[in-house]
């Protein structure tokens, strides 16, 4: 067992950085965790790195950020970082205890010491969607980020938009195809999408309703490509959402919880990507398409998008952090596309870049999130 996993006696808060997971965003979670492990202040915190494999095993892992980066277009995985092929980490099930235990077949379980706070660097289902947050609530361990409800709503594009609408936030046209609709009557479901396109125009974007990092998204120019796009989206989530093309600029804004409440960062702009149909996974993480920080907006536009970002944060009852994504339409109106309750934290990710430009360095950003989590207790939020 490495020195990273020994029981600490320093009196410093102990942070379990949890990453990987069962979603299609496994590799990006590993990259994100590597950046956090590089930045976290070891003079202030003890760190326990825990990776969740693609099949759901919780493993002790290396804490070497260099092994957690994308190298030569190769994506990292928890399996490559695990210290044992069959050892498992167990969280406490008693809210009165925060002791983490390591088990390995044929060996006596080993206590790894108490954990004071969890930094869940997971993206997508089984991590960002309220499932892990529910487990941590049951365990009685504080954690960074939003609670169960906000995490679930922030993961589901349909219900996110419904919440936004109920709070008066502007959203673009969309249509939802539920699993039973496509399974029972694909012709009727297909007609629903075609009618939507007739009302709002081609192309449309077909997306998994509960996925991230642009996985499973297809820009569909006409009826010929529709079925293939639906099947691609359904390979990530049986519920899909169809959105119309909004003509305008892509603007992002970060929200961070301070002691006196949430504040918005300077916004960023994602310029059109010439090598891709849209800002997809390859553009974000492999080809490293870069946004402009700060976005070239007027003072009035900047203030407006910052106001909307904080309103979205509060509408969904978020905590800790959020990245809010908008379109600035040709008409001058901002429309909110979605929020991410655990946005990417890679070195090239927009959320930390926006806060860097706003005067909050990467290490300070990590520290503020941990301190906000330590101030909160688990329980109903």
C-alpha positions as a Markdown table, in Angstrom:
| # | Residue | x | y | z |
|---|---|---|---|---|
| 1 | Unk | 0.0 | 0.0 | 0.0 |
| 2 | Unk | 1.4 | 3.4 | -0.9 |
| 3 | Unk | 2.1 | 6.2 | 1.5 |
| 4 | Unk | -0.8 | 8.1 | -0.1 |
| 5 | Unk | -3.2 | 5.6 | 1.5 |
| 6 | Unk | -1.7 | 5.4 | 5.0 |
| 7 | Unk | -3.8 | 6.6 | 8.0 |
| 8 | Unk | -3.0 | 10.2 | 8.5 |
| 9 | Unk | -2.0 | 11.6 | 11.9 |
| 10 | Unk | -1.5 | 15.2 | 10.9 |
| 11 | Unk | -4.8 | 16.6 | 12.0 |
| 12 | Unk | -5.4 | 18.1 | 8.6 |
| 13 | Unk | -8.8 | 17.5 | 6.9 |
| 14 | Unk | -8.7 | 14.3 | 4.8 |
| 15 | Unk | -10.1 | 14.6 | 1.3 |
| 16 | Unk | -11.2 | 11.5 | -0.7 |
| 17 | Unk | -10.9 | 12.4 | -4.4 |
| 18 | Unk | -13.3 | 10.0 | -6.1 |
| 19 | Unk | -13.1 | 9.7 | -9.9 |
| 20 | Unk | -13.7 | 7.4 | -12.9 |
| 21 | Unk | -17.1 | 5.7 | -12.7 |
| 22 | Unk | -19.4 | 3.7 | -14.9 |
| 23 | Unk | -20.4 | 6.4 | -17.4 |
| 24 | Unk | -19.1 | 7.2 | -20.8 |
| 25 | Unk | -17.3 | 10.1 | -19.3 |
| 26 | Unk | -15.0 | 7.8 | -17.3 |
| 27 | Unk | -11.7 | 9.0 | -18.9 |
| 28 | Unk | -12.6 | 12.7 | -18.6 |
| 29 | Unk | -13.3 | 12.1 | -14.9 |
| 30 | Unk | -9.8 | 10.6 | -14.5 |
| 31 | Unk | -8.2 | 13.6 | -16.3 |
| 32 | Unk | -10.2 | 16.0 | -14.2 |
| 33 | Unk | -9.1 | 14.3 | -11.0 |
| 34 | Unk | -5.5 | 14.4 | -12.1 |
| 35 | Unk | -5.7 | 18.1 | -12.4 |
| 36 | Unk | -7.3 | 18.4 | -8.9 |
| 37 | Unk | -4.7 | 16.1 | -7.3 |
| 38 | Unk | -1.9 | 18.3 | -8.9 |
| 39 | Unk | -3.4 | 21.5 | -7.5 |
| 40 | Unk | -4.7 | 20.5 | -4.0 |
| 41 | Unk | -2.6 | 22.0 | -1.2 |
| 42 | Unk | -0.9 | 19.0 | 0.6 |
| 43 | Unk | 0.2 | 21.3 | 3.4 |
| 44 | Unk | -3.5 | 21.9 | 4.2 |
| 45 | Unk | -5.1 | 18.6 | 3.3 |
| 46 | Unk | -4.4 | 14.9 | 3.4 |
| 47 | Unk | -5.5 | 13.1 | 0.2 |
| 48 | Unk | -6.9 | 9.7 | -0.5 |
| 49 | Unk | -7.4 | 8.9 | -4.2 |
| 50 | Unk | -10.2 | 6.5 | -4.9 |
| 51 | Unk | -11.0 | 5.4 | -8.5 |
| 52 | Unk | -14.2 | 3.7 | -9.6 |
| 53 | Unk | -13.6 | 1.3 | -12.4 |
| 54 | Unk | -15.8 | 1.0 | -15.5 |
| 55 | Unk | -17.6 | -1.9 | -13.9 |
| 56 | Unk | -18.2 | -0.1 | -10.6 |
| 57 | Unk | -15.4 | -1.4 | -8.3 |
| 58 | Unk | -14.0 | 1.2 | -5.9 |
| 59 | Unk | -10.2 | 0.9 | -6.0 |
| 60 | Unk | -7.1 | 2.5 | -4.4 |
| 61 | Unk | -5.2 | 4.2 | -7.1 |
| 62 | Unk | -2.0 | 6.0 | -7.9 |
| 63 | Unk | -2.2 | 9.8 | -7.2 |
| 64 | Unk | 0.3 | 10.6 | -10.0 |
| 65 | Unk | -1.3 | 13.3 | -12.2 |
| 66 | Unk | 1.0 | 12.5 | -15.1 |
| 67 | Unk | -0.5 | 9.0 | -15.4 |
| 68 | Unk | -4.0 | 10.5 | -15.4 |
| 69 | Unk | -3.6 | 12.8 | -18.5 |
| 70 | Unk | -4.5 | 12.3 | -22.1 |
| 71 | Unk | -1.3 | 11.2 | -23.8 |
| 72 | Unk | -0.9 | 10.7 | -27.6 |
| 73 | Unk | -4.7 | 10.8 | -27.9 |
| 74 | Unk | -4.9 | 7.8 | -25.5 |
| 75 | Unk | -7.5 | 8.2 | -22.7 |
| 76 | Unk | -6.6 | 7.1 | -19.2 |
| 77 | Unk | -8.7 | 4.7 | -17.0 |
| 78 | Unk | -8.9 | 3.7 | -13.4 |
| 79 | Unk | -8.0 | 0.2 | -14.3 |
| 80 | Unk | -4.6 | 1.4 | -15.4 |
| 81 | Unk | -4.1 | 3.3 | -12.1 |
| 82 | Unk | -5.5 | 0.7 | -9.5 |
| 83 | Unk | -3.0 | -0.6 | -7.0 |
| 84 | Unk | -4.6 | -4.0 | -7.0 |
| 85 | Unk | -6.7 | -5.9 | -9.6 |
| 86 | Unk | -9.2 | -7.1 | -7.0 |
| 87 | Unk | -8.9 | -4.9 | -3.9 |
| 88 | Unk | -11.9 | -2.7 | -3.0 |
| 89 | Unk | -12.5 | 0.4 | -0.9 |
| 90 | Unk | -15.5 | 0.5 | 1.3 |
| 91 | Unk | -17.2 | 3.7 | 2.5 |
| 92 | Unk | -18.7 | 3.8 | 6.0 |
| 93 | Unk | -22.4 | 2.7 | 6.2 |
| 94 | Unk | -22.8 | 4.2 | 9.7 |
| 95 | Unk | -23.2 | 8.0 | 9.7 |
| 96 | Unk | -21.5 | 7.9 | 13.1 |
| 97 | Unk | -18.3 | 6.7 | 11.5 |
| 98 | Unk | -16.2 | 8.1 | 8.6 |
| 99 | Unk | -13.6 | 5.4 | 8.5 |
| 100 | Unk | -12.8 | 4.0 | 5.1 |
| 101 | Unk | -11.8 | 0.3 | 4.8 |
| 102 | Unk | -9.7 | -1.5 | 2.2 |
| 103 | Unk | -10.4 | -5.2 | 1.5 |
| 104 | Unk | -8.5 | -7.6 | -0.6 |
| 105 | Unk | -9.2 | -11.3 | -1.1 |
| 106 | Unk | -7.2 | -13.5 | 1.3 |
| 107 | Unk | -6.1 | -10.5 | 3.5 |
| 108 | Unk | -7.5 | -9.0 | 6.7 |
| 109 | Unk | -9.4 | -5.7 | 5.9 |
| 110 | Unk | -7.3 | -2.6 | 6.6 |
| 111 | Unk | -8.6 | 0.6 | 8.0 |
| 112 | Unk | -7.5 | 3.6 | 6.0 |
| 113 | Unk | -8.6 | 6.2 | 8.5 |
| 114 | Unk | -11.4 | 8.7 | 8.5 |
| 115 | Unk | -12.5 | 10.8 | 5.6 |
| 116 | Unk | -13.6 | 14.4 | 6.4 |
| 117 | Unk | -14.9 | 15.4 | 2.9 |
| 118 | Unk | -15.3 | 13.8 | -0.5 |
| 119 | Unk | -14.4 | 15.6 | -3.8 |
| 120 | Unk | -16.5 | 13.6 | -6.3 |
| 121 | Unk | -14.9 | 14.3 | -9.6 |
| 122 | Unk | -17.3 | 12.1 | -11.6 |
| 123 | Unk | -19.2 | 13.2 | -14.7 |
| 124 | Unk | -22.4 | 11.8 | -16.1 |
| 125 | Unk | -24.6 | 8.9 | -14.8 |
| 126 | Unk | -23.6 | 7.1 | -11.5 |
| 127 | Unk | -21.7 | 10.1 | -10.3 |
| 128 | Unk | -23.0 | 13.5 | -11.3 |
| 129 | Unk | -26.7 | 12.5 | -11.3 |
| 130 | Unk | -27.5 | 12.3 | -7.6 |
| 131 | Unk | -26.7 | 8.6 | -7.2 |
| 132 | Unk | -23.2 | 9.1 | -5.6 |
| 133 | Unk | -24.6 | 12.1 | -3.7 |
| 134 | Unk | -27.3 | 9.9 | -2.2 |
| 135 | Unk | -24.7 | 7.3 | -1.1 |
| 136 | Unk | -22.6 | 10.0 | 0.6 |
| 137 | Unk | -25.7 | 11.3 | 2.3 |
| 138 | Unk | -26.4 | 7.9 | 3.7 |
| 139 | Unk | -22.7 | 7.6 | 4.8 |
| 140 | Unk | -22.9 | 11.0 | 6.5 |
| 141 | Unk | -19.8 | 12.3 | 4.7 |
| 142 | Unk | -19.7 | 15.9 | 3.5 |
| 143 | Unk | -18.9 | 16.3 | -0.2 |
| 144 | Unk | -18.2 | 19.0 | -2.8 |
| 145 | Unk | -21.0 | 20.1 | -5.1 |
| 146 | Unk | -24.8 | 20.0 | -5.3 |
| 147 | Unk | -27.0 | 17.6 | -3.4 |
| 148 | Unk | -29.2 | 14.8 | -4.6 |
| 149 | Unk | -32.1 | 16.8 | -6.2 |
| 150 | Unk | -30.0 | 19.5 | -7.8 |
| 151 | Unk | -27.5 | 16.9 | -9.2 |
| 152 | Unk | -30.4 | 14.8 | -10.6 |
| 153 | Unk | -32.1 | 17.8 | -12.2 |
| 154 | Unk | -28.8 | 19.1 | -13.5 |
| 155 | Unk | -28.2 | 15.7 | -15.3 |
| 156 | Unk | -31.6 | 15.4 | -16.9 |
| 157 | Unk | -31.9 | 17.9 | -19.8 |
| 158 | Unk | -35.7 | 17.6 | -19.9 |
| 159 | Unk | -36.3 | 18.4 | -16.3 |
| 160 | Unk | -33.6 | 21.0 | -16.1 |
| 161 | Unk | -35.4 | 22.9 | -18.9 |
| 162 | Unk | -38.7 | 22.5 | -17.1 |
| 163 | Unk | -37.2 | 24.0 | -13.9 |
| 164 | Unk | -35.7 | 26.8 | -15.9 |
| 165 | Unk | -39.0 | 27.6 | -17.5 |
| 166 | Unk | -40.8 | 27.6 | -14.2 |
| 167 | Unk | -38.4 | 30.2 | -12.9 |
| 168 | Unk | -38.7 | 32.4 | -15.9 |
| 169 | Unk | -35.4 | 31.6 | -17.6 |
| 170 | Unk | -35.4 | 31.6 | -21.4 |
| 171 | Unk | -34.9 | 28.1 | -23.0 |
| 172 | Unk | -34.8 | 27.1 | -26.7 |
| 173 | Unk | -37.4 | 24.8 | -28.4 |
| 174 | Unk | -37.0 | 21.1 | -27.6 |
| 175 | Unk | -38.9 | 17.8 | -27.8 |
| 176 | Unk | -38.5 | 14.7 | -25.7 |
| 177 | Unk | -38.8 | 11.1 | -26.8 |
| 178 | Unk | -39.2 | 8.7 | -23.9 |
| 179 | Unk | -38.0 | 5.1 | -23.9 |
| 180 | Unk | -41.4 | 3.5 | -24.3 |
| 181 | Unk | -42.3 | 5.9 | -27.2 |
| 182 | Unk | -39.5 | 4.7 | -29.4 |
| 183 | Unk | -39.8 | 1.0 | -28.3 |
| 184 | Unk | -43.5 | 0.7 | -28.8 |
| 185 | Unk | -44.1 | 2.9 | -31.9 |
| 186 | Unk | -40.9 | 4.2 | -33.5 |
| 187 | Unk | -43.0 | 5.5 | -36.5 |
| 188 | Unk | -45.0 | 7.8 | -34.2 |
| 189 | Unk | -41.9 | 8.9 | -32.3 |
| 190 | Unk | -40.2 | 9.6 | -35.6 |
| 191 | Unk | -43.1 | 11.7 | -36.7 |
| 192 | Unk | -43.0 | 13.6 | -33.5 |
| 193 | Unk | -39.4 | 14.6 | -34.3 |
| 194 | Unk | -40.2 | 15.4 | -38.0 |
| 195 | Unk | -43.1 | 17.6 | -36.9 |
| 196 | Unk | -40.8 | 19.4 | -34.5 |
| 197 | Unk | -38.3 | 20.0 | -37.3 |
| 198 | Unk | -41.1 | 21.2 | -39.5 |
| 199 | Unk | -42.0 | 23.8 | -36.9 |
| 200 | Unk | -38.5 | 24.9 | -36.0 |
| 201 | Unk | -36.4 | 23.9 | -39.1 |
| 202 | Unk | -33.6 | 21.5 | -39.9 |
| 203 | Unk | -31.0 | 20.8 | -38.7 |
| 204 | Unk | -31.8 | 19.5 | -35.3 |
| 205 | Unk | -29.6 | 18.1 | -32.5 |
| 206 | Unk | -30.5 | 14.6 | -31.2 |
| 207 | Unk | -29.0 | 14.1 | -27.7 |
| 208 | Unk | -29.1 | 11.6 | -24.9 |
| 209 | Unk | -31.2 | 13.3 | -22.2 |
| 210 | Unk | -28.8 | 12.3 | -19.4 |
| 211 | Unk | -25.2 | 12.3 | -20.6 |
| 212 | Unk | -22.4 | 14.8 | -20.9 |
| 213 | Unk | -19.1 | 15.7 | -22.7 |
| 214 | Unk | -21.1 | 15.8 | -25.9 |
| 215 | Unk | -21.3 | 12.0 | -26.1 |
| 216 | Unk | -24.0 | 10.6 | -28.3 |
| 217 | Unk | -25.0 | 13.9 | -29.9 |
| 218 | Unk | -25.6 | 14.1 | -33.6 |
| 219 | Unk | -26.4 | 17.1 | -35.8 |
| 220 | Unk | -29.2 | 15.9 | -38.1 |
| 221 | Unk | -29.7 | 17.8 | -41.4 |
| 222 | Unk | -32.7 | 15.9 | -42.7 |
| 223 | Unk | -34.9 | 12.8 | -42.3 |
| 224 | Unk | -32.3 | 10.5 | -43.8 |
| 225 | Unk | -30.0 | 10.6 | -40.8 |
| 226 | Unk | -32.6 | 10.6 | -38.1 |
| 227 | Unk | -32.9 | 6.9 | -37.2 |
| 228 | Unk | -29.1 | 6.5 | -36.9 |
| 229 | Unk | -28.9 | 9.6 | -34.7 |
| 230 | Unk | -31.6 | 8.3 | -32.4 |
| 231 | Unk | -29.9 | 5.0 | -32.0 |
| 232 | Unk | -26.6 | 6.7 | -31.3 |
| 233 | Unk | -28.3 | 8.8 | -28.6 |
| 234 | Unk | -30.1 | 5.8 | -27.2 |
| 235 | Unk | -26.9 | 3.9 | -26.8 |
| 236 | Unk | -26.1 | 6.3 | -24.1 |
| 237 | Unk | -29.5 | 6.9 | -22.6 |
| 238 | Unk | -32.9 | 5.4 | -23.6 |
| 239 | Unk | -34.5 | 8.9 | -23.2 |
| 240 | Unk | -33.5 | 11.4 | -25.8 |
| 241 | Unk | -34.0 | 15.1 | -26.3 |
| 242 | Unk | -34.2 | 16.9 | -29.7 |
| 243 | Unk | -33.3 | 20.5 | -29.8 |
| 244 | Unk | -33.5 | 23.1 | -32.6 |
| 245 | Unk | -30.4 | 24.8 | -34.0 |
| 246 | Unk | -30.1 | 28.2 | -32.3 |
| 247 | Unk | -28.2 | 30.6 | -34.4 |
| 248 | Unk | -25.9 | 32.7 | -32.4 |
| 249 | Unk | -22.8 | 32.7 | -30.2 |
| 250 | Unk | -22.0 | 30.0 | -27.5 |
| 251 | Unk | -21.4 | 31.7 | -24.2 |
| 252 | Unk | -20.4 | 30.0 | -20.9 |
| 253 | Unk | -20.3 | 31.4 | -17.3 |
| 254 | Unk | -19.1 | 29.8 | -14.1 |
| 255 | Unk | -20.9 | 30.1 | -10.8 |
| 256 | Unk | -19.0 | 29.5 | -7.5 |
| 257 | Unk | -20.3 | 29.4 | -3.9 |
| 258 | Unk | -18.7 | 32.0 | -1.7 |
| 259 | Unk | -19.4 | 32.6 | 2.0 |
| 260 | Unk | -22.0 | 35.3 | 1.1 |
| 261 | Unk | -23.6 | 33.3 | -1.7 |
| 262 | Unk | -23.1 | 32.4 | -5.3 |
| 263 | Unk | -21.1 | 34.6 | -7.6 |
| 264 | Unk | -20.6 | 34.5 | -11.4 |
| 265 | Unk | -17.3 | 34.5 | -13.2 |
| 266 | Unk | -16.4 | 36.5 | -16.3 |
| 267 | Unk | -18.0 | 34.7 | -19.2 |
| 268 | Unk | -16.3 | 32.8 | -22.0 |
| 269 | Unk | -17.1 | 32.3 | -25.6 |
| 270 | Unk | -16.8 | 29.1 | -27.6 |
| 271 | Unk | -15.9 | 30.1 | -31.1 |
| 272 | Unk | -17.1 | 28.1 | -34.1 |
| 273 | Unk | -15.0 | 25.0 | -34.6 |
| 274 | Unk | -13.9 | 24.5 | -38.2 |
| 275 | Unk | -12.8 | 20.8 | -38.0 |
| 276 | Unk | -16.1 | 19.6 | -36.4 |
| 277 | Unk | -19.8 | 20.0 | -36.9 |
| 278 | Unk | -20.2 | 21.4 | -33.4 |
| 279 | Unk | -18.3 | 21.6 | -30.1 |
| 280 | Unk | -18.1 | 17.8 | -29.6 |
| 281 | Unk | -16.0 | 15.5 | -27.5 |
| 282 | Unk | -13.1 | 15.4 | -30.0 |
| 283 | Unk | -13.1 | 19.2 | -30.2 |
| 284 | Unk | -13.2 | 19.6 | -26.4 |
| 285 | Unk | -10.7 | 17.1 | -25.2 |
| 286 | Unk | -8.6 | 15.6 | -28.1 |
| 287 | Unk | -8.1 | 18.5 | -30.4 |
| 288 | Unk | -8.3 | 21.0 | -27.5 |
| 289 | Unk | -10.4 | 23.6 | -29.2 |
| 290 | Unk | -10.0 | 26.7 | -27.0 |
| 291 | Unk | -12.6 | 29.2 | -25.9 |
| 292 | Unk | -12.1 | 33.0 | -25.5 |
| 293 | Unk | -11.8 | 34.1 | -21.9 |
| 294 | Unk | -13.2 | 36.7 | -21.3 |
| 295 | Unk | -15.9 | 36.6 | -24.0 |
| 296 | Unk | -15.9 | 39.8 | -26.1 |
| 297 | Unk | -19.2 | 41.1 | -24.8 |
| 298 | Unk | -20.5 | 44.5 | -23.8 |
| 299 | Unk | -20.8 | 45.4 | -20.2 |
| 300 | Unk | -24.5 | 45.0 | -20.4 |
| 301 | Unk | -24.3 | 41.6 | -22.0 |
| 302 | Unk | -21.7 | 40.4 | -19.4 |
| 303 | Unk | -24.0 | 41.6 | -16.6 |
| 304 | Unk | -27.0 | 39.9 | -18.1 |
| 305 | Unk | -25.4 | 36.5 | -18.6 |
| 306 | Unk | -23.9 | 36.6 | -15.1 |
| 307 | Unk | -27.3 | 37.4 | -13.7 |
| 308 | Unk | -28.9 | 34.5 | -15.6 |
| 309 | Unk | -26.1 | 32.1 | -14.5 |
| 310 | Unk | -26.7 | 32.8 | -10.8 |
| 311 | Unk | -30.5 | 32.6 | -11.3 |
| 312 | Unk | -30.0 | 29.1 | -12.9 |
| 313 | Unk | -27.8 | 28.1 | -10.0 |
| 314 | Unk | -30.4 | 29.1 | -7.5 |
| 315 | Unk | -33.4 | 27.8 | -9.6 |
| 316 | Unk | -32.0 | 24.2 | -9.4 |
| 317 | Unk | -30.9 | 24.7 | -5.7 |
| 318 | Unk | -27.3 | 24.0 | -6.7 |
| 319 | Unk | -24.3 | 24.2 | -4.3 |
| 320 | Unk | -20.6 | 24.6 | -4.7 |
| 321 | Unk | -20.2 | 25.1 | -8.4 |
| 322 | Unk | -21.9 | 25.2 | -11.8 |
| 323 | Unk | -21.0 | 26.0 | -15.3 |
| 324 | Unk | -24.0 | 27.5 | -17.2 |
| 325 | Unk | -24.0 | 27.3 | -21.0 |
| 326 | Unk | -25.9 | 29.9 | -23.1 |
| 327 | Unk | -26.6 | 31.0 | -26.6 |
| 328 | Unk | -26.5 | 34.7 | -27.4 |
| 329 | Unk | -29.0 | 34.8 | -30.3 |
| 330 | Unk | -28.7 | 37.1 | -33.3 |
| 331 | Unk | -31.6 | 39.0 | -31.8 |
| 332 | Unk | -29.5 | 39.9 | -28.7 |
| 333 | Unk | -31.4 | 37.6 | -26.4 |
| 334 | Unk | -29.6 | 35.1 | -24.1 |
| 335 | Unk | -31.1 | 31.6 | -24.0 |
| 336 | Unk | -29.8 | 29.1 | -21.5 |
| 337 | Unk | -28.9 | 25.7 | -22.9 |
| 338 | Unk | -27.9 | 23.7 | -19.8 |
| 339 | Unk | -25.9 | 23.7 | -16.6 |
| 340 | Unk | -23.2 | 21.3 | -15.4 |
| 341 | Unk | -23.1 | 20.7 | -11.7 |
| 342 | Unk | -19.7 | 19.1 | -11.9 |
| 343 | Unk | -18.1 | 20.7 | -15.0 |
| 344 | Unk | -14.8 | 19.6 | -16.4 |
| 345 | Unk | -11.7 | 20.5 | -14.3 |
| 346 | Unk | -9.0 | 19.6 | -16.8 |
| 347 | Unk | -6.3 | 22.1 | -17.4 |
| 348 | Unk | -8.0 | 23.2 | -20.6 |
| 349 | Unk | -11.6 | 23.3 | -19.2 |
| 350 | Unk | -13.6 | 26.5 | -19.4 |
| 351 | Unk | -14.8 | 26.6 | -15.8 |
| 352 | Unk | -11.3 | 27.0 | -14.1 |
| 353 | Unk | -10.2 | 29.2 | -16.9 |
| 354 | Unk | -13.1 | 31.6 | -16.3 |
| 355 | Unk | -12.4 | 31.8 | -12.6 |
| 356 | Unk | -8.6 | 32.2 | -13.3 |
| 357 | Unk | -9.6 | 35.3 | -15.3 |
| 358 | Unk | -11.9 | 36.4 | -12.5 |
| 359 | Unk | -9.0 | 36.4 | -10.0 |
| 360 | Unk | -9.5 | 32.9 | -8.5 |
| 361 | Unk | -6.5 | 30.7 | -9.2 |
| 362 | Unk | -6.9 | 26.9 | -9.8 |
| 363 | Unk | -5.5 | 25.9 | -6.3 |
| 364 | Unk | -7.7 | 28.6 | -4.7 |
| 365 | Unk | -10.7 | 27.3 | -6.6 |
| 366 | Unk | -10.2 | 23.8 | -5.3 |
| 367 | Unk | -9.7 | 25.1 | -1.7 |
| 368 | Unk | -12.9 | 27.2 | -1.9 |
| 369 | Unk | -14.9 | 24.2 | -3.0 |
| 370 | Unk | -13.5 | 22.0 | -0.2 |
| 371 | Unk | -14.1 | 24.7 | 2.4 |
| 372 | Unk | -17.7 | 25.2 | 1.3 |
| 373 | Unk | -18.3 | 21.4 | 1.6 |
| 374 | Unk | -16.7 | 21.3 | 5.0 |
| 375 | Unk | -19.0 | 24.1 | 6.2 |
| 376 | Unk | -22.1 | 22.2 | 5.2 |
| 377 | Unk | -23.4 | 19.1 | 6.9 |
| 378 | Unk | -25.1 | 16.2 | 5.1 |
| 379 | Unk | -28.8 | 15.8 | 5.3 |
| 380 | Unk | -31.9 | 17.3 | 3.5 |
| 381 | Unk | -30.9 | 20.3 | 1.4 |
